């Protein structure tokens, strides 16, 4: 049973997959497993599989970021793989920098469960990369808000963590987001970024609807997990 399962949907970016694998080999200190999700129609599928370097991968019909994250999370919460202590969402355009980043984030998770996130050199108000206690994902039935395709799932994590009093930011841990608007020297806008942009308006509407209609109930689920574990809520 791993301490942490890092879930990484990826499309068309074997060089990014290779970079993430290499960075984790250099920096991970916990019993951490990388689990990739690849679209079966990806022209770079074989290159992606090779770049994953033997780490677990799931190949399935094309999905967006949220659907892929939930598909991979179900493998550890409903489909028989031993559940780790926590699940992480890390983009293929991210690179762990701090030695022992995985252990440090696990150690900062609130007692009873919660959300913990590093400094990604892009935003510190929401967790664009996140570590979530597995029982919370199990209780919600999802890791990324299913009504969204790509955007605002990190806002949801922040909202839930703040509402349940279990969101921790770790500025001393760096997992750099190598996004075009942060590091144009190492990343360029590609088709994957372009395709994701098309769902922004629909995802914004879905996020606003969730805040209005479901956020209170979902935050109560998170608080219930913490209370069941004996945490003061």
Buried (B, 14 or more C-beta within 10 A) or exposed (E): EBBBBBBBBBBBBBEBBBBBBEBBEEBBBBBBBBBBBBBEEBEBBEBBBEBBEEBBBBBEEEBBBBBBBBBBBBBBBEEEBEBBBBBBBBBBBBBBBBEBBBBBBBEBBBEBBBBBBBBBBBBEEBBBBBBBBBBBBBBBBBBBBBBBBBBBBBBBBBBBBEBBBBBBBBEEBBBBBBBEEBBEEEBEEBEBBEBBEEBEEBBBEBBEEBBEEEBEEBBEBBBBBBBEBEBEB
